[in-house]
């Protein structure tokens, strides 16, 4: 009788202990598998999660424009004006490319609201003069490559226009290929790839968006555009 009572007490305890051990080793196995999933082809692992600036994933377009009052903090890096959030990463990326034999030049960074307003106006006028198009047709065409004031992400200071030193098609250059392969490691992604870009903006091989290493990793790993990832993350 005493033995039966002891077994009634001991057996549940043993079962709980076995279950706990199983859960522990199961969790360790899950961690190992998750780490393997996070590894990209070129053996770059996902950075440790951080508390990023919310502007890093703020998409700017026709539906979500910036006001004329929005003026970010700006500093100089590689000869252009950019957000301090990306300055060190930009300098490091271009220096590492140069050391590897790839000559990448930063041509442009931050563009103010008023400057973008003038650029858009000039682009529309130039297109109308060239084609004799109506104002409506001219604006529809120009907006594919030159956003209106407030609708340009360069106003954030987080977009940089990159080129090589040669006179040719940048997307066919070794420099562009190097950027596409390595920019993620410095926190950059191609802002307007050959996919659907919110706001109707056309593909550009020159414009790279700084999002930080963590977001750049996942945007690349998930094969998403910046816009797609911003929507995806907001839905989580």
Beta strands, then each sheet from edge to edge (+ up, - down):
strand 1: 75-77
strand 2: 80-82
strand 3: 104-108
strand 4: 159-164
strand 5: 188-190
strand 6: 207-210
sheet 1: 1+ 2-
sheet 2: 3+ 4- 6+ 5-
end
